Amino acid sequence: MGTIESTEKLGQRVVIAKGKLEKDVENATHRFKWLQQHSPQTLATMIKSVSDSFETCSPFLESTLLIAWMVDAQQVKEIVLNACRKVLRAPIDEAEYRWFTQ
C-alpha cells in the first residue's frame, strides 16, 4: 500500500516537473525569437555569460542556459562538458562540487 502511494506521488512530481519544463522551454523559445529580431548581440552575450558561469562555478539563470542552447547547442554542450570534466577531475574541490550538484 505504501509503495503504491509513493509511486503515485513520484508520478505526480514527474508530471509537474515535465509541465514546468515544457512551460520554461516555451517561454525561452518566445524570448529567443524576440531577441533574434530585436537584439541579436544579446544572444552572443548570453553564451558568454553561460560560459563564464560554468568556468567559474557561478550561478546562472536556467532560462539563460536554455536560450544559449537554442543559439548554439554545440558550443553550449562543450561549455557544459568542460565544466563537468573540470569539476569531476581529481582532486575534487568541495565548493565546485557543491555548485555542480545544485
ABEGO torsion letter per residue (X at the ends): XAAAAAAAAAAAAAAAAAAAAAAAAAAAAAAAAAAAAABAAAAAAAAAAAAAAAAAGBBBBAAAAAAAAAABAAAAAAAAAAAAAAAABOBBBAAAAAAAAX
